[in-house]
């Protein structure tokens, strides 16, 4: 009676499990926690790493300086978001463009995809994550100065059903 959702649908996101008999649900870490009788998240993460044969992360030097957060809406914020996104090939963003009749070169570099880009409703202030097409805006020397985010409907039906599905970030002019 337990199953794992392989694709997102109206009942929930991909990768989550549901036990139809008991109505329990969760993700892989919940399965590890319950099956091993663990309580602390650190122990659950250690067991997941052991099972996946992944090394423990290196301990951070408490004296090391953290990189400061990029100013909201700045070119640095745009560059960071672009770096966090992934190549567009095989993604919802590529399908969105194909449905609009736009075919991309095999190694498109200015367009990327982010599976969970933050969207903030400007009226209510509520935030949520949605998949997004990320388009870089560059200077003449190729440096990213800004980007355009187009939030997409997770079900593949074009743009996300939000008030303003396209927004800019960083410097787009001059």
N, C-alpha and C positions, 0 to 999 in steps of 0.2 A: 504494500500500500504506500510505500515511500517512493517518490520520484524526484528527479532533478530536472528543472526547466532548462532546456537547451537554447531556447530563444525567448526573448522578451515578449510578453503578450499582456492582455488586459488584466490577467491574474497576478502578474509580477515580473521582475527582471530575470534575465538569464543567469544561470549559475546558482540559483537558490533551490533548496529542497523543500518538499512538503510531504508530511505523513498524513495521508487522507483519513486514516483511521482515528488519529488522535488530534488532528488539526495543528500539530506542531510544525514549525517551519524554521528555516535558518540558512546558514551558509556552511562552507567546509569547516571553518573554525568552530562553529557550534557542534558539528559532528565530532571533531577531535576532542573538544572539551567534554562532551557527554560520554563518549566511548572510553576515554582515558580517566575520567573522574577528576579532571583538573579544575582549578578555581581561578588562579591568577592568569591574566592574559599573557604575561611573559612566558609562563609554562606552556600555554597553548601554542604560542608562536614558536617556541623552541621545538616542540613536538612536530609542528608542521614543517619546520626547517629540516629536522632530522629525517622525516618521512620523505621529503623531496630531495634529500641529499644536498641541501643548500648550506653554505657556511654562515656562521653567526656574523652579523654586521660588526664592523670595526667600532670599538668604543670611541666616542667623540672626546677629544681633549677638552676638558672643561675650561681651559684657558684660551682655547682657540676662538678667534673672532668669528661670529656669524655674519654672513653677508646681509647687509641691511635690506629690508623690504623695498621693492621698487615703489616709487610714488604712484598713487592711483592715477591711471590714465596716461602715464608717461611712456615715452619710447622704450625705456627699460622694461616696463611692464609688458609692452607689446612683444619685445624680443623674448622675454621669459615665456609668455604664453605660446609663442610660435615654437620655441624649443621644446615645450612640453607636449606639443601636438605631434601627430604621426603622419607619415606619408599618406597621400590620399588614395593610392591604388587599393582597390578591393573594399572600400569603405562606403558607408551611407552617403558621404559627400560626393564620391565619384558617381554613385547611382543617381543622386539628385541632379548633378550636372548633365549626365547622360540623358535623363528624362527631359531636360531642357534643350537637348540637341547639341550639347557642348562635349566634344571628345577631347581628351587630354593627351599630350605627349607622354610616352612611357615613363620618362623621368621628370615629371613636372615638379618644380622646386618651390614655386611661389604659393602654391595652394596646398593646404594640409587639412587634417581632420583631428578634432578633439572629441572624444566620446562623451565627456562630461564637463562641458564648459559652463561656468556659472552664469546664470541669467538673473538679473535683479529687476523686479517690477518697479518702475519709477514712481508709481502712484502709491502702492502699498508697502514697498520696501522689502517684500518677500523675495527670498532667493531660492533657486532650484538649479539643478544641473540638467543640461540638455546637450545632445550631440550638436556639433557646430562645424561648419566649413570655415576655415581660417585662411584669409587671403593677405599675403604680405604686401606692404607698401614700402618701397625702397628708395634710397637716394641714388643719385647718378653713379656713385661708387659701389652700389650694391648693398649698403648697410640698411637693415630694417629700421625704419623710422616710425612705423605704425602698422596697423592691420585692420581688416574688416572682418567682423564675425557675423556669420549668418547661421542662426540657430535652426536646426532641422527637426522635423517631426520624427520621433523615434520609430514610428511605424512605416516610414518611407513615403509619406504623403506630402512631399514638398517641404516648405518652410514650417517651422514650429507654430502652433496656434497660440501665439502670444501677441501682445499689443504692438511691439516693435521688434520683429525678428532679425533686424540688421542693425548693428551698431559698430562704430569705429572706436579705435583705441590708439593712442599715441598721436604723432604728428603726420597728417596726411597731405598737407599742402606745403609747397616750397621747402 
